[in-house]
């Protein structure tokens, strides 16, 4: 085992990741592999590019395992870039061992080295996600002290899919969230997406910054051609925000949805908001990450022609 060396390891790393994760790799993953192979040919200029390239930054820290003169194991480690108030969080990813060398404790050694490095760097938390069906990996991570938080499903909808009719009798007034309502939306998320269950989704811990963006966050979104539209529904006496839909768009990327509804309004307002999003943006491919244990929402996504791509378990380790 040794630290990763981008100059010599990029191409064999791409081959290993493609082999180990072929069954669960999406278009973004395949694009990252193409980029890794391209960067591996950059020669001396790679050292400069690796400081600016997101793919290189994601695998710049970590360890590889060499055996029989071949790179047959890998683990990547990188900072999660969470708000400081939540501590120093790190992501562990790409934990993979060549099939011919599995079952020899290599993955455990790679994980232990990564966890020790995170601790030595002052990290307070490590997070990872693992395929639900990968019971061997889940057992390994639990034995190392990781706690399973919540299972999530990634869904995708083709732009060619038909839009179903809204269920009869459903009606609500949909409007944009007012800037001053961020606290109400945060309270909604705290109930349906609590922090101890992964928050609002992968790499999205429950924190006010998600709901009240700073000037610099807004400027960064503008520079990267990212937009977020927040549609809400209010109900009750006194009236309060009870359902929220985020519609996030970025240059050359699919439209991403985040849907949160108070439990007593589920089954009605979630369909109204989803129907609105599909009718407005159905010409674009749509994606959504949603808790796997929300059975009514799963049925609704099926009805609206979303396809289940991947089920993953989010896991967390407290380095303290």
Rosetta blueprint (number, residue, H / E / L):
1 X L
2 X E
3 X E
4 X L
5 X L
6 X H
7 X H
8 X H
9 X H
10 X H
11 X H
12 X H
13 X H
14 X H
15 X H
16 X H
17 X H
18 X H
19 X H
20 X H
21 X L
22 X H
23 X H
24 X H
25 X L
26 X L
27 X H
28 X H
29 X H
30 X H
31 X H
32 X H
33 X H
34 X H
35 X H
36 X H
37 X H
38 X H
39 X H
40 X L
41 X L
42 X L
43 X H
44 X H
45 X H
46 X H
47 X H
48 X H
49 X H
50 X L
51 X L
52 X L
53 X L
54 X H
55 X H
56 X H
57 X H
58 X H
59 X H
60 X L
61 X L
62 X E
63 X E
64 X E
65 X E
66 X E
67 X E
68 X L
69 X L
70 X E
71 X E
72 X E
73 X E
74 X E
75 X E
76 X E
77 X E
78 X E
79 X E
80 X L
81 X L
82 X L
83 X L
84 X H
85 X H
86 X H
87 X L
88 X L
89 X E
90 X E
91 X E
92 X E
93 X E
94 X E
95 X E
96 X E
97 X E
98 X L
99 X H
100 X H
101 X H
102 X L
103 X L
104 X L
105 X L
106 X H
107 X H
108 X H
109 X H
110 X H
111 X H
112 X H
113 X H
114 X H
115 X H
116 X H
117 X H
118 X H
119 X H
120 X H
121 X L
122 X L
123 X L
124 X L
125 X E
126 X E
127 X E
128 X E
129 X E
130 X E
131 X E
132 X L
133 X L
134 X L
135 X H
136 X H
137 X H
138 X H
139 X H
140 X H
141 X H
142 X H
143 X H
144 X L
145 X L
146 X L
147 X E
148 X E
149 X E
150 X E
151 X E
152 X E
153 X E
154 X E
155 X E
156 X E
157 X E
158 X L
159 X L
160 X L
161 X L
162 X L
163 X L
164 X L
165 X L
166 X L
167 X L
168 X L
169 X L
170 X L
171 X L
172 X L
173 X L
174 X E
175 X E
176 X E
177 X L
178 X L
179 X H
180 X H
181 X H
182 X H
183 X H
184 X H
185 X H
186 X H
187 X H
188 X H
189 X H
190 X H
191 X H
192 X H
193 X L
194 X L
195 X H
196 X H
197 X H
198 X L
199 X L
200 X L
201 X E
202 X L
203 X L
204 X E
205 X L
206 X L
207 X L
208 X H
209 X H
210 X H
211 X L
212 X L
213 X L
214 X L
215 X H
216 X H
217 X H
218 X H
219 X H
220 X H
221 X H
222 X H
223 X H
224 X L
225 X L
226 X L
227 X E
228 X E
229 X E
230 X E
231 X E
232 X E
233 X E
234 X E
235 X E
236 X L
237 X L
238 X L
239 X L
240 X E
241 X E
242 X E
243 X E
244 X E
245 X E
246 X E
247 X E
248 X E
249 X E
250 X L
251 X L
252 X L
253 X L
254 X L
255 X E
256 X E
257 X E
258 X E
259 X E
260 X E
261 X E
262 X L
263 X H
264 X H
265 X H
266 X L
267 X L
268 X L
269 X H
270 X H
271 X H
272 X H
273 X H
274 X H
275 X H
276 X H
277 X H
278 X H
279 X H
280 X H
281 X H
282 X L
283 X L
284 X L
285 X L
286 X E
287 X E
288 X E
289 X E
290 X E
291 X E
292 X L
293 X L
294 X L
295 X H
296 X H
297 X H
298 X H
299 X H
300 X H
301 X H
302 X H
303 X H
304 X L
305 X L
306 X E
307 X E
308 X E
309 X E
310 X E
311 X E
312 X E
313 X E
314 X E
315 X E
316 X E
317 X E
318 X E
319 X L
320 X L
